[in-house]
């Protein structure tokens, strides 16, 4: 066996189903993180203690969470994951 054949045997290519499952996990993690932050920011707004920056941040996170929810994981590996600029 050649090195290439050995490598292919021990490291088979990832199946489409595996890639979709991994994308679903990533999607859920991103959604969960967004929802945690949204919950806190919503509470601050409801209690009247949110700053203007936090109100703007809430809108950004809500838009981001919608974009994450709209991701079609069947498009993996060419998913255009949304960017949340407040994370940078």
ChimeraX commands (.cxc) that place a marker at each C-alpha (Angstrom):
marker #1 position 0.00,0.00,0.00 radius 0.5
marker #1 position 1.16,3.49,-0.75 radius 0.5
marker #1 position 1.21,6.23,1.86 radius 0.5
marker #1 position -1.74,7.83,0.10 radius 0.5
marker #1 position -3.76,4.61,0.28 radius 0.5
marker #1 position -2.88,4.12,3.93 radius 0.5
marker #1 position -3.87,7.69,4.72 radius 0.5
marker #1 position -7.17,7.29,2.84 radius 0.5
marker #1 position -7.89,4.06,4.72 radius 0.5
marker #1 position -7.25,5.49,8.18 radius 0.5
marker #1 position -8.67,8.94,7.40 radius 0.5
marker #1 position -11.70,8.39,5.19 radius 0.5
marker #1 position -13.38,11.51,3.83 radius 0.5
marker #1 position -16.13,12.95,5.96 radius 0.5
marker #1 position -19.57,12.01,4.67 radius 0.5
marker #1 position -22.17,14.61,3.76 radius 0.5
marker #1 position -24.30,13.38,6.67 radius 0.5
marker #1 position -21.41,13.90,9.09 radius 0.5
marker #1 position -20.79,17.40,7.75 radius 0.5
marker #1 position -24.48,18.25,8.13 radius 0.5
marker #1 position -24.49,16.91,11.70 radius 0.5
marker #1 position -21.44,19.02,12.54 radius 0.5
marker #1 position -23.08,22.08,10.98 radius 0.5
marker #1 position -26.24,21.44,13.03 radius 0.5
marker #1 position -24.17,21.34,16.22 radius 0.5
marker #1 position -22.43,24.59,15.30 radius 0.5
marker #1 position -25.76,26.20,14.41 radius 0.5
marker #1 position -27.25,25.17,17.76 radius 0.5
marker #1 position -24.22,26.45,19.70 radius 0.5
marker #1 position -24.38,29.82,17.95 radius 0.5
marker #1 position -28.14,30.06,18.53 radius 0.5
marker #1 position -27.80,29.15,22.21 radius 0.5
marker #1 position -25.09,31.76,22.76 radius 0.5
marker #1 position -27.15,34.43,21.03 radius 0.5
marker #1 position -30.25,33.57,23.06 radius 0.5
marker #1 position -28.33,33.82,26.35 radius 0.5
marker #1 position -27.15,37.31,25.48 radius 0.5
marker #1 position -30.54,38.36,24.09 radius 0.5
marker #1 position -32.25,37.25,27.30 radius 0.5
marker #1 position -30.00,39.43,29.47 radius 0.5
marker #1 position -30.32,42.44,27.17 radius 0.5
marker #1 position -34.12,42.06,26.98 radius 0.5
marker #1 position -34.26,41.96,30.78 radius 0.5
marker #1 position -32.24,45.17,30.99 radius 0.5
marker #1 position -34.58,46.87,28.51 radius 0.5
marker #1 position -37.68,45.62,30.36 radius 0.5
marker #1 position -36.32,46.90,33.68 radius 0.5
marker #1 position -35.38,50.24,32.15 radius 0.5
marker #1 position -31.69,49.91,32.92 radius 0.5
marker #1 position -30.33,49.28,29.41 radius 0.5
marker #1 position -28.04,51.88,27.90 radius 0.5
marker #1 position -28.58,53.06,24.34 radius 0.5
marker #1 position -25.59,50.94,23.31 radius 0.5
marker #1 position -27.17,47.88,24.93 radius 0.5
marker #1 position -30.45,48.54,23.12 radius 0.5
marker #1 position -28.56,48.70,19.83 radius 0.5
marker #1 position -26.67,45.56,20.78 radius 0.5
marker #1 position -29.96,43.77,21.45 radius 0.5
marker #1 position -31.12,44.55,17.93 radius 0.5
marker #1 position -27.81,43.31,16.49 radius 0.5
marker #1 position -28.04,40.05,18.44 radius 0.5
marker #1 position -31.67,39.51,17.43 radius 0.5
marker #1 position -30.81,39.98,13.75 radius 0.5
marker #1 position -27.83,37.65,14.16 radius 0.5
marker #1 position -29.98,34.97,15.83 radius 0.5
marker #1 position -32.48,35.12,12.97 radius 0.5
marker #1 position -29.67,34.74,10.44 radius 0.5
marker #1 position -28.37,31.71,12.36 radius 0.5
marker #1 position -31.86,30.18,12.49 radius 0.5
marker #1 position -32.23,30.64,8.74 radius 0.5
marker #1 position -29.07,28.66,7.92 radius 0.5
marker #1 position -29.68,25.65,5.69 radius 0.5
marker #1 position -27.18,23.10,6.98 radius 0.5
marker #1 position -27.75,20.87,3.94 radius 0.5
marker #1 position -25.62,23.37,2.01 radius 0.5
marker #1 position -22.51,22.30,3.93 radius 0.5
marker #1 position -19.61,22.74,3.26 radius 0.5
marker #1 position -20.43,26.05,1.57 radius 0.5
marker #1 position -22.43,27.63,4.39 radius 0.5
marker #1 position -22.09,31.38,4.71 radius 0.5
marker #1 position -22.10,31.63,8.49 radius 0.5
marker #1 position -23.33,35.03,9.69 radius 0.5
marker #1 position -20.89,37.37,11.34 radius 0.5
marker #1 position -21.77,39.16,14.52 radius 0.5
marker #1 position -19.60,42.26,14.64 radius 0.5
marker #1 position -20.29,42.76,18.34 radius 0.5
marker #1 position -18.40,39.50,18.97 radius 0.5
marker #1 position -15.18,40.92,17.55 radius 0.5
marker link #1:1,2 radius 0.2
marker link #1:2,3 radius 0.2
marker link #1:3,4 radius 0.2
marker link #1:4,5 radius 0.2
marker link #1:5,6 radius 0.2
marker link #1:6,7 radius 0.2
marker link #1:7,8 radius 0.2
marker link #1:8,9 radius 0.2
marker link #1:9,10 radius 0.2
marker link #1:10,11 radius 0.2
marker link #1:11,12 radius 0.2
marker link #1:12,13 radius 0.2
marker link #1:13,14 radius 0.2
marker link #1:14,15 radius 0.2
marker link #1:15,16 radius 0.2
marker link #1:16,17 radius 0.2
marker link #1:17,18 radius 0.2
marker link #1:18,19 radius 0.2
marker link #1:19,20 radius 0.2
marker link #1:20,21 radius 0.2
marker link #1:21,22 radius 0.2
marker link #1:22,23 radius 0.2
marker link #1:23,24 radius 0.2
marker link #1:24,25 radius 0.2
marker link #1:25,26 radius 0.2
marker link #1:26,27 radius 0.2
marker link #1:27,28 radius 0.2
marker link #1:28,29 radius 0.2
marker link #1:29,30 radius 0.2
marker link #1:30,31 radius 0.2
marker link #1:31,32 radius 0.2
marker link #1:32,33 radius 0.2
marker link #1:33,34 radius 0.2
marker link #1:34,35 radius 0.2
marker link #1:35,36 radius 0.2
marker link #1:36,37 radius 0.2
marker link #1:37,38 radius 0.2
marker link #1:38,39 radius 0.2
marker link #1:39,40 radius 0.2
marker link #1:40,41 radius 0.2
marker link #1:41,42 radius 0.2
marker link #1:42,43 radius 0.2
marker link #1:43,44 radius 0.2
marker link #1:44,45 radius 0.2
marker link #1:45,46 radius 0.2
marker link #1:46,47 radius 0.2
marker link #1:47,48 radius 0.2
marker link #1:48,49 radius 0.2
marker link #1:49,50 radius 0.2
marker link #1:50,51 radius 0.2
marker link #1:51,52 radius 0.2
marker link #1:52,53 radius 0.2
marker link #1:53,54 radius 0.2
marker link #1:54,55 radius 0.2
marker link #1:55,56 radius 0.2
marker link #1:56,57 radius 0.2
marker link #1:57,58 radius 0.2
marker link #1:58,59 radius 0.2
marker link #1:59,60 radius 0.2
marker link #1:60,61 radius 0.2
marker link #1:61,62 radius 0.2
marker link #1:62,63 radius 0.2
marker link #1:63,64 radius 0.2
marker link #1:64,65 radius 0.2
marker link #1:65,66 radius 0.2
marker link #1:66,67 radius 0.2
marker link #1:67,68 radius 0.2
marker link #1:68,69 radius 0.2
marker link #1:69,70 radius 0.2
marker link #1:70,71 radius 0.2
marker link #1:71,72 radius 0.2
marker link #1:72,73 radius 0.2
marker link #1:73,74 radius 0.2
marker link #1:74,75 radius 0.2
marker link #1:75,76 radius 0.2
marker link #1:76,77 radius 0.2
marker link #1:77,78 radius 0.2
marker link #1:78,79 radius 0.2
marker link #1:79,80 radius 0.2
marker link #1:80,81 radius 0.2
marker link #1:81,82 radius 0.2
marker link #1:82,83 radius 0.2
marker link #1:83,84 radius 0.2
marker link #1:84,85 radius 0.2
marker link #1:85,86 radius 0.2
marker link #1:86,87 radius 0.2
marker link #1:87,88 radius 0.2
view
